[in-house]
Amino acid sequence: MELLNKYFSWLQKDVPTGEVEKYPEINQNGETSVKGIFIIGDLTGIPLLKLAAESGKKIIDYFESNEEFKKQRFNKTGNDILDVLIVGAGPAGITAGIEAAKKNYSFKILEAAKKFNTIVNFPKAKPIIAAPGDYQQQSGLIINDGIKESLLDELNAQLKYIDLPIDENEMVDKIEKEGDHFLVVTDEKKYKALRVVLAIGKSGNSRQLGMPGEDLPKVFNRLIDPEEAHGLDVLVVGGGDSALETAIAVSSCAKSVTISYRKPTFARPKEKNAEKLDALVQQGKIKLMMESNIKEVKNDSVILSAKDGVKEIPNSIVYTMIGKELPTAFFKRSNIKMEGELSLTVKLQFVLLILVAGVIYFGKSSAELFSSFFGKMNSWTDAFANIFSIEFWAKFLLLPLGIIKIFSTGEIKIWNATEYVNAFIAYFSLTGVIVLGSYLLYKFFKDYGSQIKPNWQTCKYFYFIAVALFFAIVFFGGRYFGVEVLGKPQTFWYTGLYSLTILIFGLRRMKMKPTRYIKIQTWTLILIQALPLFIFPEFLFPYLGKMGALGTPDGFILTQIFPNGSYWRSYGFILAWPLFLSNIYNSSVTGFWLVFSFAQTFVFIPLIVYRWGKGAYCG
């Protein structure tokens, strides 16, 4: 077990761990599942003040270039409808307001507390790091390095001569769609707007530990002034930057500081925080209790469960810096979908995927039975003529009864019973695919038909539909009717479609993120998939073999590498055993592939993984 733990630790190395937080589902423009509601700032999952401010400018720039928004502004039916309603008066929301004022939009900013409330609630003298340092800000609100107090002074100074319509202490309860605009309901009023921008950050309730004593008055979920811990025994619970910054801040005045975190490493701390913490740990001012959990808070102590057993340590004050829960209830009331949220349609799509897998898996092993039942086709003309005949569908509908009848008469022997069972499962899987697939296709066009435009989203969905239909033709034609598309086997088309998909979505990826790394990585993936995993085995090697460029029939290449014209074996140059089994597990295994596969899997790949990491082969 110890050896296994060491192996997994080596795999993990210094890669940070942490739970994946779920945010509202947004597209590349920050638009949520409710068209017209946008999200900017911390709520997009990027907790950097500078980038939050920039996102406020970008969203207004997007509105300015959006033709649909321009038409809606021009055709507004009432003066009480705002162009933009901004919810949240942090750096992102304020910047959006500044930019909206520059464009002469009618807008309002609603804030549940006070302007820059999150920064106001930072600990006293909290260091502010305006990361990324080399990023040139374009927005009207500039974020600089400093401390909490200096940042607030600078931000308020920048707004001194800008009159923004901010309503403070007004909490938004829900957002409803009403025709061509939104109705935003607060605890005081109702507002109408063409677009709603949510810049609320993670404004939900603080997470709870759920243990005895958490409600004692000495337990806090934020630090305002480090002096409040003067001369006290402090426990900080958490492993993020907030926890580390709290421990660092109180270490200069507290009697003792302990950090309790349930994992072996901290969750992606900022470099400066990690350096300060390491120095304070070395000085003995902070004690780390990694892989520990707080079990109970008492008046004068806390009980912790650690690797070496349960411990009770003296304690005067506890800071539970474990983050905030997103305001999911608000999103639900406003019909905004969260990442990973499974709607009924998504669940039905998953069922459809299982049914398709059932058709493929159980159908391929019972294909001969279906062929004998429906009869072999000589061409695609025969296949389509049969499919559109009454006789074919009569046979199809009566097929289960035929199988049951054979079972009841005892004609099935034990050695061929599996084929009939598989045929039975494949039949009902196919029926489910036809019914459920038709419903989902109908629902797709019903829900999104009016939104179909000549854009990437439309191309993507129609590409998926076209590939699914073509896949069905190739699979059923080759497996059940014995006819092939252009004389090519199913494997040719599967590999070709996969290569085409990698190419299309790879080009899209490079267009959306045109960084040098993304371009090199994506072109590498495209070329490896297109050349050695499709063009070489399907076109180049057969052509070279036919031309005699691969040597004589009794030469090394055509006897050891491609015996009997088996050019498909070249997939093994890229797909190592056991990803590609056919070069080893068949009756015509050659010495070359035996040696090459062993060296590839047990020598070459371990060496490159040891040298460059897992991504050297997998990535």
ZAMARGU-4260 file (C-alpha; in steps of 0.2 Angstrom, whole numbers, plus 5000, padded with zeros to 4 digits):
<rodrens>
0) 5000/5000/5000 | 5014/5012/5004 | 5022/5009/4987 | 5005/5012/4979 | 5004/5029/4988
5) 5021/5034/4983 | 5017/5030/4965 | 5001/5041/4966 | 5011/5055/4974 | 5023/5054/4960
10) 5009/5055/4947 | 5002/5070/4957 | 5019/5079/4959 | 5016/5097/4963 | 5000/5098/4953
15) 4987/5107/4964 | 4971/5098/4970 | 4955/5106/4974 | 4936/5104/4971 | 4929/5110/4955
20) 4917/5124/4958 | 4901/5125/4948 | 4897/5142/4940 | 4883/5147/4929 | 4884/5140/4911
25) 4890/5154/4899 | 4897/5155/4882 | 4912/5164/4875 | 4903/5181/4877 | 4898/5178/4895
30) 4880/5175/4890 | 4870/5163/4901 | 4857/5150/4896 | 4844/5164/4897 | 4848/5174/4881
35) 4851/5192/4886 | 4857/5189/4903 | 4876/5191/4904 | 4889/5187/4918 | 4906/5196/4921
40) 4919/5197/4934 | 4923/5185/4948 | 4907/5175/4944 | 4915/5169/4928 | 4928/5159/4938
45) 4942/5171/4937 | 4945/5180/4954 | 4957/5194/4948 | 4952/5212/4951 | 4961/5218/4935
50) 4953/5205/4924 | 4936/5208/4932 | 4937/5227/4928 | 4942/5223/4910 | 4927/5211/4908
55) 4915/5226/4912 | 4923/5235/4897 | 4922/5220/4886 | 4904/5216/4889 | 4899/5234/4884
60) 4910/5233/4869 | 4901/5217/4864 | 4884/5226/4866 | 4890/5240/4855 | 4894/5228/4841
65) 4879/5217/4842 | 4866/5221/4828 | 4852/5213/4838 | 4854/5224/4853 | 4856/5240/4841
70) 4839/5235/4833 | 4831/5232/4850 | 4837/5249/4857 | 4830/5258/4841 | 4813/5249/4843
75) 4811/5251/4861 | 4792/5253/4866 | 4794/5263/4882 | 4805/5275/4890 | 4804/5265/4906
80) 4814/5251/4898 | 4833/5253/4902 | 4846/5248/4889 | 4856/5239/4902 | 4854/5234/4920
85) 4870/5230/4930 | 4868/5220/4946 | 4883/5222/4957 | 4894/5238/4960 | 4911/5229/4962
90) 4925/5233/4950 | 4917/5223/4935 | 4900/5231/4938 | 4907/5249/4940 | 4918/5247/4925
95) 4903/5241/4915 | 4893/5257/4921 | 4908/5268/4916 | 4908/5261/4898 | 4889/5261/4897
100) 4889/5280/4901 | 4902/5283/4887 | 4890/5274/4874 | 4875/5285/4881 | 4866/5269/4886
105) 4851/5271/4898 | 4857/5260/4913 | 4857/5258/4931 | 4868/5249/4944 | 4860/5239/4958
110) 4870/5234/4973 | 4864/5223/4988 | 4876/5232/5000 | 4888/5246/4997 | 4899/5251/4982
115) 4915/5240/4982 | 4908/5230/4996 | 4919/5215/4994 | 4935/5226/4994 | 4928/5235/5009
120) 4927/5219/5018 | 4945/5214/5015 | 4956/5212/5030 | 4964/5228/5036 | 4980/5232/5026
125) 4977/5216/5015 | 4990/5216/5001 | 4983/5219/4983 | 4991/5211/4969 | 4985/5218/4952
130) 4989/5202/4942 | 4993/5198/4929 | 5007/5211/4930 | 5010/5212/4911 | 4992/5215/4907
135) 4988/5232/4899 | 4971/5238/4905 | 4959/5246/4893 | 4945/5250/4905 | 4940/5266/4913
140) 4944/5259/4931 | 4962/5256/4934 | 4968/5243/4947 | 4985/5245/4955 | 4996/5235/4967
145) 4995/5241/4985 | 4984/5237/5000 | 4966/5237/5004 | 4965/5255/5010 | 4976/5262/4995
150) 4965/5253/4982 | 4949/5260/4989 | 4956/5278/4989 | 4961/5276/4971 | 4945/5268/4965
155) 4934/5282/4974 | 4946/5295/4967 | 4943/5289/4949 | 4924/5290/4952 | 4924/5307/4959
160) 4919/5316/4943 | 4909/5302/4936 | 4890/5302/4940 | 4885/5284/4940 | 4866/5279/4944
165) 4870/5267/4958 | 4856/5261/4970 | 4864/5254/4985 | 4856/5242/4998 | 4844/5235/4984
170) 4844/5216/4983 | 4839/5208/4966 | 4827/5193/4970 | 4824/5186/4952 | 4824/5190/4934
175) 4810/5186/4922 | 4808/5187/4903 | 4794/5198/4897 | 4793/5199/4878 | 4808/5208/4871
180) 4815/5214/4888 | 4818/5208/4906 | 4809/5212/4922 | 4821/5213/4936 | 4812/5211/4953
185) 4821/5218/4969 | 4815/5219/4987 | 4809/5237/4983 | 4805/5239/4965 | 4804/5232/4948
190) 4815/5237/4933 | 4814/5234/4914 | 4829/5231/4904 | 4834/5225/4887 | 4850/5217/4894
195) 4855/5212/4911 | 4873/5211/4917 | 4877/5201/4933 | 4893/5207/4941 | 4888/5200/4959
200) 4904/5189/4962 | 4902/5175/4974 | 4889/5184/4984 | 4881/5169/4992 | 4882/5163/5010
205) 4898/5157/5018 | 4901/5138/5018 | 4897/5129/5034 | 4908/5115/5042 | 4893/5107/5049
210) 4901/5102/5066 | 4897/5105/5084 | 4902/5123/5091 | 4901/5131/5074 | 4888/5144/5081
215) 4899/5149/5095 | 4903/5168/5095 | 4922/5165/5093 | 4919/5158/5076 | 4921/5170/5061
220) 4920/5168/5042 | 4930/5184/5038 | 4944/5194/5045 | 4942/5213/5046 | 4956/5219/5058
225) 4971/5207/5062 | 4972/5216/5079 | 4956/5207/5085 | 4967/5191/5086 | 4980/5200/5097
230) 4987/5188/5110 | 4975/5174/5106 | 4977/5156/5100 | 4970/5156/5082 | 4964/5142/5071
235) 4962/5145/5053 | 4952/5132/5043 | 4954/5131/5024 | 4967/5129/5010 | 4964/5144/4998
240) 4972/5161/4997 | 4959/5168/5009 | 4965/5156/5023 | 4983/5159/5020 | 4981/5178/5020
245) 4971/5177/5036 | 4985/5166/5044 | 4999/5178/5038 | 4989/5194/5044 | 4986/5188/5062
250) 5003/5180/5064 | 5011/5196/5069 | 5000/5199/5084 | 4992/5182/5089 | 4999/5171/5102
255) 4999/5156/5091 | 4992/5152/5073 | 4987/5135/5066 | 4981/5131/5049 | 4970/5116/5047
260) 4967/5109/5030 | 4959/5093/5024 | 4971/5090/5010 | 4990/5087/5009 | 4993/5102/4998
265) 4986/5120/4997 | 4973/5124/4983 | 4983/5134/4970 | 4989/5148/4982 | 4997/5164/4975
270) 5016/5163/4974 | 5018/5177/4986 | 5006/5170/4998 | 5015/5153/4998 | 5032/5161/5000
275) 5027/5172/5015 | 5018/5156/5023 | 5034/5146/5021 | 5044/5159/5029 | 5032/5161/5044
280) 5032/5142/5046 | 5051/5141/5046 | 5050/5155/5060 | 5038/5145/5070 | 5025/5158/5069
285) 5012/5147/5060 | 5009/5128/5062 | 5002/5118/5048 | 4990/5103/5051 | 4988/5096/5034
290) 4976/5082/5031 | 4966/5086/5046 | 4948/5090/5049 | 4940/5100/5063 | 4928/5090/5073
295) 4921/5101/5087 | 4924/5119/5093 | 4924/5121/5112 | 4925/5137/5122 | 4943/5136/5125
300) 4949/5123/5113 | 4946/5114/5096 | 4946/5095/5093 | 4955/5090/5076 | 4956/5073/5068
305) 4973/5071/5060 | 4983/5058/5052 | 4991/5053/5069 | 4975/5053/5078 | 4963/5065/5087
310) 4970/5081/5095 | 4963/5094/5106 | 4972/5111/5105 | 4970/5127/5115 | 4960/5140/5105
315) 4953/5157/5107 | 4946/5161/5090 | 4942/5152/5074 | 4942/5158/5056 | 4933/5147/5044
320) 4940/5153/5027 | 4932/5139/5016 | 4924/5150/5003 | 4906/5155/4999 | 4892/5146/4991
325) 4886/5153/4975 | 4868/5161/4975 | 4861/5146/4967 | 4843/5149/4973 | 4844/5166/4964
330) 4850/5157/4948 | 4836/5144/4949 | 4823/5157/4951 | 4829/5166/4936 | 4830/5150/4926
335) 4849/5152/4923 | 4857/5135/4921 | 4872/5130/4931 | 4887/5121/4924 | 4885/5102/4924
340) 4866/5104/4928 | 4856/5090/4921 | 4840/5095/4913 | 4827/5083/4907 | 4833/5085/4889
345) 4851/5081/4894 | 4846/5066/4904 | 4836/5060/4888 | 4851/5063/4878 | 4861/5052/4889
350) 4848/5038/4888 | 4849/5040/4869 | 4868/5037/4870 | 4866/5021/4880 | 4853/5015/4867
355) 4865/5019/4853 | 4878/5009/4862 | 4866/4995/4864 | 4862/4995/4846 | 4881/4994/4841
360) 4887/4982/4855 | 4872/4969/4854 | 4868/4972/4836 | 4886/4968/4829 | 4886/4951/4837
365) 4868/4947/4830 | 4870/4954/4813 | 4870/4938/4804 | 4853/4934/4812 | 4846/4950/4806
370) 4853/4948/4788 | 4845/4931/4787 | 4829/4937/4793 | 4828/4952/4782 | 4838/4945/4767
375) 4855/4951/4760 | 4855/4967/4749 | 4865/4968/4734 | 4866/4987/4733 | 4860/5003/4741
380) 4846/5004/4729 | 4840/4987/4736 | 4843/4993/4754 | 4832/5009/4752 | 4819/5000/4742
385) 4817/4987/4756 | 4817/5000/4770 | 4803/5010/4761 | 4792/4994/4758 | 4778/4988/4769
390) 4785/4971/4769 | 4801/4976/4778 | 4792/4986/4792 | 4780/4971/4794 | 4795/4960/4797
395) 4803/4972/4808 | 4788/4974/4819 | 4785/4955/4820 | 4803/4951/4824 | 4802/4950/4843
400) 4787/4938/4841 | 4798/4928/4829 | 4812/4927/4842 | 4800/4923/4856 | 4792/4909/4846
405) 4809/4901/4842 | 4813/4901/4861 | 4796/4893/4865 | 4798/4879/4852 | 4815/4874/4859
410) 4824/4877/4842 | 4837/4887/4850 | 4853/4877/4856 | 4863/4883/4870 | 4878/4888/4859
415) 4868/4900/4848 | 4856/4907/4862 | 4867/4922/4865 | 4864/4928/4847 | 4846/4928/4849
420) 4846/4937/4866 | 4858/4950/4858 | 4846/4952/4844 | 4832/4955/4856 | 4841/4968/4865
425) 4848/4977/4849 | 4830/4977/4842 | 4822/4986/4857 | 4838/4998/4858 | 4835/5002/4840
430) 4817/5005/4843 | 4821/5017/4857 | 4834/5026/4847 | 4821/5029/4833 | 4807/5035/4845
435) 4818/5045/4857 | 4830/5052/4843 | 4815/5058/4834 | 4808/5067/4849 | 4824/5075/4854
440) 4826/5081/4836 | 4809/5088/4836 | 4812/5097/4852 | 4828/5104/4846 | 4820/5112/4831
445) 4805/5118/4842 | 4816/5126/4855 | 4830/5133/4845 | 4822/5134/4827 | 4819/5153/4829
450) 4837/5155/4835 | 4845/5146/4820 | 4857/5158/4812 | 4873/5156/4800 | 4885/5155/4815
455) 4896/5142/4823 | 4883/5135/4835 | 4872/5131/4821 | 4886/5123/4810 | 4891/5113/4826
460) 4874/5106/4829 | 4870/5102/4811 | 4887/5094/4809 | 4883/5082/4824 | 4866/5078/4816
465) 4874/5075/4799 | 4888/5064/4806 | 4875/5054/4816 | 4865/5050/4801 | 4880/5046/4790
470) 4886/5035/4804 | 4869/5026/4805 | 4870/5023/4786 | 4888/5016/4786 | 4884/5005/4802
475) 4868/4997/4796 | 4872/4996/4778 | 4889/4987/4781 | 4883/4977/4797 | 4866/4972/4792
480) 4863/4974/4773 | 4881/4969/4768 | 4883/4985/4757 | 4897/4998/4759 | 4898/5017/4755
485) 4909/5019/4740 | 4916/5002/4743 | 4925/5007/4759 | 4923/4997/4775 | 4915/5004/4791
490) 4932/5007/4799 | 4938/5018/4785 | 4923/5030/4788 | 4924/5030/4807 | 4942/5035/4806
495) 4939/5048/4792 | 4925/5056/4802 | 4935/5056/4818 | 4950/5065/4809 | 4938/5077/4801
500) 4930/5081/4818 | 4947/5084/4825 | 4952/5096/4811 | 4936/5106/4811 | 4935/5109/4830
505) 4954/5111/4831 | 4953/5125/4818 | 4939/5133/4829 | 4950/5131/4845 | 4964/5140/4837
510) 4953/5154/4831 | 4946/5157/4848 | 4962/5155/4857 | 4976/5160/4845 | 4991/5158/4858
515) 5007/5150/4852 | 5005/5135/4864 | 4987/5132/4858 | 4992/5133/4840 | 5007/5121/4842
520) 4997/5109/4852 | 4982/5108/4841 | 4991/5107/4825 | 5001/5093/4832 | 4985/5084/4837
525) 4977/5087/4820 | 4993/5081/4810 | 4995/5065/4820 | 4977/5061/4818 | 4976/5065/4800
530) 4992/5058/4794 | 4998/5042/4803 | 4981/5038/4810 | 4971/5040/4793 | 4980/5045/4777
535) 4995/5034/4779 | 4986/5017/4782 | 4971/5021/4771 | 4979/5029/4756 | 4998/5031/4756
540) 5005/5014/4761 | 4992/5005/4750 | 4998/5016/4735 | 5016/5014/4739 | 5014/4995/4741
545) 5005/4994/4724 | 5019/5004/4716 | 5032/4993/4723 | 5040/5006/4733 | 5039/4996/4749
550) 5051/4982/4742 | 5048/4965/4736 | 5034/4954/4742 | 5046/4943/4752 | 5055/4958/4759
555) 5056/4964/4777 | 5042/4977/4775 | 5029/4967/4767 | 5033/4951/4777 | 5036/4959/4795
560) 5027/4976/4795 | 5013/4974/4782 | 5011/4955/4779 | 4998/4951/4766 | 4995/4969/4763
565) 4989/4973/4781 | 4993/4991/4780 | 4981/4994/4795 | 4995/4988/4806 | 5003/5005/4804
570) 4991/5012/4817 | 5002/5003/4830 | 5016/5015/4827 | 5005/5028/4836 | 4993/5018/4846
575) 5003/5008/4858 | 4998/4991/4865 | 4985/4989/4873 | 4977/5003/4864 | 4979/4994/4848
580) 4977/4975/4851 | 4976/4968/4833 | 4995/4968/4830 | 4998/4956/4844 | 4982/4946/4846
585) 4979/4938/4829 | 4985/4922/4821 | 4998/4931/4810 | 5008/4941/4823 | 5026/4945/4817
590) 5042/4946/4826 | 5043/4965/4822 | 5027/4969/4830 | 5030/4958/4845 | 5047/4967/4848
595) 5041/4985/4843 | 5025/4984/4854 | 5035/4978/4869 | 5048/4992/4867 | 5035/5005/4864
600) 5024/5001/4879 | 5037/4996/4892 | 5053/5006/4887 | 5049/5021/4876 | 5033/5028/4884
605) 5039/5026/4902 | 5055/5035/4897 | 5046/5050/4889 | 5033/5051/4903 | 5047/5051/4916
610) 5056/5065/4906 | 5042/5076/4901 | 5026/5070/4911 | 5010/5061/4906 | 5006/5074/4892
615) 5021/5068/4882 | 5011/5054/4876 | 4993/5057/4881 | 4992/5075/4877
</rodrens>
